[in-house]
Amino acid sequence: MVARRERAGLGIAVRKAVVDALVAAGFADELPIRSLLIGELRNVLGDSFTVPDQLSGRDQLVAIVNTCDRSDAMDALVDVLEFLRPGIPSWSRLRRLVSSIRVFDVVSQQQQEAVRPLLTGLRPRTMPLAARQAAGNVVPLPRFEDAWSAFCQLADLNSAPGELPPAVSFVELISSEYQDPLRANLRAWTTAQARRLRQDAALRELRDHEGANPLEEGKLHLTIVVEPDGIDAGRFEVSPWRQDDPGQWPPRRGETVLVAAADLEGAVSSLIAAAEEAWSGLSTQAALEFVLPRALLNLPVHAWATDRAHGDTRPLFLSYPVVLRSLERLSAPQYHRRWRLRWSVLVADPSVERVYFCHVKDVEERFGLDTILSDEQWVMMVLTEAPSSEPDSEHDQLFAALRAGVPVVLWHPTASTDALREVVAWLANSKGLGDLPSSRTRKSRTGRHPEPGLPFDSELLRDLVVLWDDPDRILPCFGGASGRALNGGAVHERDRTP
């Protein structure tokens, strides 16, 4: 028996979010799965639950959601969705949306009118970020005309137990951008709402967090994780992790798709287009990260098309800083301590003196490169050649670098080590290695004409590959105690934990 609460129906923003999640989970594609959904809801709610049969696709999903809302059965709907499609991250976010009450139900008309004059016509610089943070990134938000229109949209969203309503959080967040008396008036209103709702602690926590981490127009990241399918060697699981707030990490995981190797570029193009649509209301820099298995590290992802579906075939590096990350490293926690240690050295001293340029002879002697890299001064390594798709744990430069925790690895498909020495010295000039992915590497690739006085052929920069791994940006799916080994198989005997 489903417990029913006396509350107003959900707003259109929440109902749209539920419908969008159903569409993303494939319920709009086929009638049989929608019939199964309706049948399960009737098992829970009784035969009185009816939806018109003549509707199809998204229209029928809208009818299902609206019927559940009128019957106060949205919690039951989420239960059934989790039963039919277990493991999809969106269900927990939807449960948060449907489990509580809207600000329209807790803030009186008089109290709304009190804040309306303060917000009407107000266009804070951080409005898109404040709205996203207040909404918890659970629903796509439109471009707002002013702060009052944002307040009204957020007032349609629910607040979870122990949290401030999103619209109240939004007013608090934008208040920090202004000086008194406007700031004081906005905060007086939020203080009154928090006291009335008995959420004083939540407001204090929000203010403390904003004092330590003010809203900033930082850099957004779209991290695309590509993992081999466990059954079909020619297919890959592609998962997007889209950062919608520069101040929050980790981002939420998007829907995973299974694609053939030949379709990877098209899948990435679609993910980037979706990210840009979600970011359309922000004036923020963005970057791309590709978490790739070793077998794919030599793919020219920086040169893939931006938006192939709309005929835009520009290479990615013209629009974004693009870096690679190692799937094997992220999946091997036994090496993370060394990785973090080297990263701290890089942050403290990003100088070219900390770059090790490999020699072929380094891997000829057993443990030769391991011995060299045991010196913690090395934070970046330049390979003599592009890494092979299949590693050799005894004579492999990339394997040795990852195992030693070296966070930055650079190579070129054709250039010699001597040529790359000049390239790296030039890239590290002025700002040092710490600015390598976002500054000189990308600018040098996008330059229409080579800079005068370059000590090397400017064409070398086009295909330069930078593996740039920040250990503070680990995704939750890689937080376990076990993972794939760096050498693509079992952990080497000498690396086993006793």
PEHU-V869472 format. One record per residue. N is the residue number from 0. RES is the residue in three letters. SS is DSSP state (helix for helix, strand for strand, loop for the rest). Layout:
N;RES;SS, N;RES;SS
//
This chain:
0;MET;loop, 1;VAL;loop, 2;ALA;loop, 3;ARG;loop, 4;ARG;loop, 5;GLU;loop, 6;ARG;loop, 7;ALA;loop, 8;GLY;loop, 9;LEU;loop, 10;GLY;loop, 11;ILE;helix, 12;ALA;helix, 13;VAL;helix, 14;ARG;helix, 15;LYS;helix, 16;ALA;helix, 17;VAL;helix, 18;VAL;helix, 19;ASP;helix, 20;ALA;helix, 21;LEU;helix, 22;VAL;helix, 23;ALA;helix, 24;ALA;loop, 25;GLY;loop, 26;PHE;loop, 27;ALA;loop, 28;ASP;loop, 29;GLU;loop, 30;LEU;helix, 31;PRO;helix, 32;ILE;helix, 33;ARG;helix, 34;SER;helix, 35;LEU;helix, 36;LEU;helix, 37;ILE;helix, 38;GLY;helix, 39;GLU;helix, 40;LEU;helix, 41;ARG;helix, 42;ASN;helix, 43;VAL;helix, 44;LEU;helix, 45;GLY;loop, 46;ASP;loop, 47;SER;loop, 48;PHE;loop, 49;THR;loop, 50;VAL;loop, 51;PRO;loop, 52;ASP;loop, 53;GLN;loop, 54;LEU;loop, 55;SER;loop, 56;GLY;helix, 57;ARG;helix, 58;ASP;helix, 59;GLN;helix, 60;LEU;helix, 61;VAL;helix, 62;ALA;helix, 63;ILE;helix, 64;VAL;helix, 65;ASN;helix, 66;THR;helix, 67;CYS;helix, 68;ASP;helix, 69;ARG;helix, 70;SER;loop, 71;ASP;loop, 72;ALA;loop, 73;MET;helix, 74;ASP;helix, 75;ALA;helix, 76;LEU;helix, 77;VAL;helix, 78;ASP;helix, 79;VAL;helix, 80;LEU;helix, 81;GLU;helix, 82;PHE;helix, 83;LEU;helix, 84;ARG;loop, 85;PRO;loop, 86;GLY;loop, 87;ILE;loop, 88;PRO;loop, 89;SER;helix, 90;TRP;helix, 91;SER;helix, 92;ARG;helix, 93;LEU;helix, 94;ARG;helix, 95;ARG;helix, 96;LEU;helix, 97;VAL;helix, 98;SER;loop, 99;SER;loop, 100;ILE;strand, 101;ARG;strand, 102;VAL;helix, 103;PHE;helix, 104;ASP;helix, 105;VAL;helix, 106;VAL;loop, 107;SER;loop, 108;GLN;helix, 109;GLN;helix, 110;GLN;helix, 111;GLN;helix, 112;GLU;helix, 113;ALA;helix, 114;VAL;helix, 115;ARG;helix, 116;PRO;helix, 117;LEU;helix, 118;LEU;helix, 119;THR;loop, 120;GLY;loop, 121;LEU;loop, 122;ARG;loop, 123;PRO;loop, 124;ARG;loop, 125;THR;loop, 126;MET;helix, 127;PRO;helix, 128;LEU;helix, 129;ALA;helix, 130;ALA;helix, 131;ARG;helix, 132;GLN;helix, 133;ALA;helix, 134;ALA;helix, 135;GLY;loop, 136;ASN;loop, 137;VAL;loop, 138;VAL;loop, 139;PRO;loop, 140;LEU;loop, 141;PRO;loop, 142;ARG;loop, 143;PHE;loop, 144;GLU;loop, 145;ASP;loop, 146;ALA;helix, 147;TRP;helix, 148;SER;helix, 149;ALA;helix, 150;PHE;helix, 151;CYS;helix, 152;GLN;helix, 153;LEU;helix, 154;ALA;loop, 155;ASP;loop, 156;LEU;loop, 157;ASN;strand, 158;SER;strand, 159;ALA;loop, 160;PRO;loop, 161;GLY;loop, 162;GLU;loop, 163;LEU;loop, 164;PRO;loop, 165;PRO;helix, 166;ALA;helix, 167;VAL;helix, 168;SER;helix, 169;PHE;helix, 170;VAL;helix, 171;GLU;helix, 172;LEU;helix, 173;ILE;helix, 174;SER;helix, 175;SER;loop, 176;GLU;loop, 177;TYR;loop, 178;GLN;loop, 179;ASP;loop, 180;PRO;loop, 181;LEU;helix, 182;ARG;helix, 183;ALA;helix, 184;ASN;helix, 185;LEU;helix, 186;ARG;helix, 187;ALA;helix, 188;TRP;helix, 189;THR;helix, 190;THR;helix, 191;ALA;helix, 192;GLN;helix, 193;ALA;helix, 194;ARG;helix, 195;ARG;helix, 196;LEU;loop, 197;ARG;loop, 198;GLN;loop, 199;ASP;helix, 200;ALA;helix, 201;ALA;helix, 202;LEU;helix, 203;ARG;helix, 204;GLU;helix, 205;LEU;helix, 206;ARG;helix, 207;ASP;helix, 208;HIS;helix, 209;GLU;helix, 210;GLY;helix, 211;ALA;helix, 212;ASN;loop, 213;PRO;loop, 214;LEU;loop, 215;GLU;loop, 216;GLU;loop, 217;GLY;loop, 218;LYS;strand, 219;LEU;strand, 220;HIS;strand, 221;LEU;strand, 222;THR;strand, 223;ILE;strand, 224;VAL;strand, 225;VAL;strand, 226;GLU;strand, 227;PRO;strand, 228;ASP;loop, 229;GLY;loop, 230;ILE;loop, 231;ASP;loop, 232;ALA;loop, 233;GLY;loop, 234;ARG;strand, 235;PHE;strand, 236;GLU;strand, 237;VAL;strand, 238;SER;strand, 239;PRO;strand, 240;TRP;strand, 241;ARG;strand, 242;GLN;loop, 243;ASP;loop, 244;ASP;loop, 245;PRO;loop, 246;GLY;loop, 247;GLN;loop, 248;TRP;loop, 249;PRO;loop, 250;PRO;loop, 251;ARG;strand, 252;ARG;strand, 253;GLY;loop, 254;GLU;loop, 255;THR;loop, 256;VAL;strand, 257;LEU;strand, 258;VAL;strand, 259;ALA;strand, 260;ALA;helix, 261;ALA;helix, 262;ASP;helix, 263;LEU;helix, 264;GLU;helix, 265;GLY;helix, 266;ALA;helix, 267;VAL;helix, 268;SER;helix, 269;SER;helix, 270;LEU;helix, 271;ILE;helix, 272;ALA;helix, 273;ALA;helix, 274;ALA;helix, 275;GLU;helix, 276;GLU;helix, 277;ALA;helix, 278;TRP;loop, 279;SER;loop, 280;GLY;loop, 281;LEU;loop, 282;SER;loop, 283;THR;loop, 284;GLN;strand, 285;ALA;strand, 286;ALA;strand, 287;LEU;strand, 288;GLU;strand, 289;PHE;strand, 290;VAL;strand, 291;LEU;strand, 292;PRO;loop, 293;ARG;helix, 294;ALA;helix, 295;LEU;helix, 296;LEU;loop, 297;ASN;loop, 298;LEU;loop, 299;PRO;loop, 300;VAL;helix, 301;HIS;helix, 302;ALA;helix, 303;TRP;loop, 304;ALA;strand, 305;THR;strand, 306;ASP;strand, 307;ARG;helix, 308;ALA;helix, 309;HIS;helix, 310;GLY;loop, 311;ASP;strand, 312;THR;strand, 313;ARG;strand, 314;PRO;strand, 315;LEU;helix, 316;PHE;helix, 317;LEU;helix, 318;SER;loop, 319;TYR;loop, 320;PRO;strand, 321;VAL;strand, 322;VAL;strand, 323;LEU;strand, 324;ARG;strand, 325;SER;strand, 326;LEU;helix, 327;GLU;helix, 328;ARG;helix, 329;LEU;helix, 330;SER;loop, 331;ALA;loop, 332;PRO;helix, 333;GLN;helix, 334;TYR;helix, 335;HIS;helix, 336;ARG;helix, 337;ARG;helix, 338;TRP;helix, 339;ARG;helix, 340;LEU;helix, 341;ARG;helix, 342;TRP;helix, 343;SER;helix, 344;VAL;helix, 345;LEU;helix, 346;VAL;helix, 347;ALA;helix, 348;ASP;loop, 349;PRO;loop, 350;SER;loop, 351;VAL;helix, 352;GLU;helix, 353;ARG;helix, 354;VAL;strand, 355;TYR;strand, 356;PHE;strand, 357;CYS;loop, 358;HIS;loop, 359;VAL;helix, 360;LYS;helix, 361;ASP;helix, 362;VAL;helix, 363;GLU;loop, 364;GLU;loop, 365;ARG;loop, 366;PHE;loop, 367;GLY;helix, 368;LEU;helix, 369;ASP;helix, 370;THR;helix, 371;ILE;helix, 372;LEU;helix, 373;SER;loop, 374;ASP;loop, 375;GLU;loop, 376;GLN;loop, 377;TRP;loop, 378;VAL;loop, 379;MET;strand, 380;MET;strand, 381;VAL;strand, 382;LEU;loop, 383;THR;loop, 384;GLU;loop, 385;ALA;loop, 386;PRO;loop, 387;SER;loop, 388;SER;loop, 389;GLU;loop, 390;PRO;loop, 391;ASP;loop, 392;SER;loop, 393;GLU;loop, 394;HIS;loop, 395;ASP;loop, 396;GLN;helix, 397;LEU;helix, 398;PHE;helix, 399;ALA;helix, 400;ALA;helix, 401;LEU;helix, 402;ARG;helix, 403;ALA;helix, 404;GLY;loop, 405;VAL;loop, 406;PRO;loop, 407;VAL;strand, 408;VAL;strand, 409;LEU;strand, 410;TRP;strand, 411;HIS;strand, 412;PRO;loop, 413;THR;loop, 414;ALA;loop, 415;SER;loop, 416;THR;helix, 417;ASP;helix, 418;ALA;helix, 419;LEU;helix, 420;ARG;helix, 421;GLU;helix, 422;VAL;helix, 423;VAL;helix, 424;ALA;helix, 425;TRP;helix, 426;LEU;helix, 427;ALA;helix, 428;ASN;loop, 429;SER;loop, 430;LYS;loop, 431;GLY;loop, 432;LEU;helix, 433;GLY;helix, 434;ASP;helix, 435;LEU;loop, 436;PRO;loop, 437;SER;loop, 438;SER;loop, 439;ARG;helix, 440;THR;helix, 441;ARG;helix, 442;LYS;helix, 443;SER;helix, 444;ARG;helix, 445;THR;helix, 446;GLY;loop, 447;ARG;loop, 448;HIS;loop, 449;PRO;loop, 450;GLU;loop, 451;PRO;loop, 452;GLY;loop, 453;LEU;loop, 454;PRO;loop, 455;PHE;loop, 456;ASP;loop, 457;SER;helix, 458;GLU;helix, 459;LEU;helix, 460;LEU;helix, 461;ARG;loop, 462;ASP;loop, 463;LEU;strand, 464;VAL;strand, 465;VAL;strand, 466;LEU;strand, 467;TRP;strand, 468;ASP;loop, 469;ASP;loop, 470;PRO;helix, 471;ASP;helix, 472;ARG;helix, 473;ILE;loop, 474;LEU;loop, 475;PRO;helix, 476;CYS;helix, 477;PHE;helix, 478;GLY;loop, 479;GLY;loop, 480;ALA;loop, 481;SER;loop, 482;GLY;loop, 483;ARG;loop, 484;ALA;loop, 485;LEU;loop, 486;ASN;loop, 487;GLY;loop, 488;GLY;loop, 489;ALA;loop, 490;VAL;loop, 491;HIS;loop, 492;GLU;helix, 493;ARG;helix, 494;ASP;helix, 495;ARG;loop, 496;THR;loop, 497;PRO;loop
//
